[in-house]
């Protein structure tokens, strides 16, 4: 068996500069330099138009996200895909100040969708979870735990207590 190592998650976007502004400005990602790829070989590999795309990698803690603006891109329905449709469901981040993070999401072209408050552990002080969308309608989950006990209880509830969730440093660069 081959052991895989995480590389990155790619998101197709309508406007790479708008999306860079959203992920950097609202969520605190760091951006690399953009690159351009195209031609028949790339089109065959990526199953896209030979006109190619502009790509941009972003980093948040241990997470790498690649934004792809296809030069012959198709316009998608501006409404977010339903959470129960097959495909990418959401990207999730732990934040220290949820209200500030939501305000930043909205200020950078995203939208708040839902809000949920819950106590995961006995004697816990609670967590707040919201779902937002980026400017292209991709769902983003933002989680704020009241304290380390609540974080550990949430990890246990999700079955992640043995996998080191959340990733060390993951919240360091998220607003």
Buried (B, 14 or more C-beta within 10 A) or exposed (E): EEEEEEEEEBBBBBBBEBBBBBBBBBBBBEBEEBEEBBEEEBBEEBEBBEEBBBBBBBBBBEBBBBBBBBEEBEEEEEEBBEEEEEEEBBBBBBBEEBEEBBBBBEEBBBBBBEEEEEBBBEEBEBBBBBBBBBBBBBBBBBBBBEEEBBBBBBBBEEEEEEEEBBBEEBBEBBB
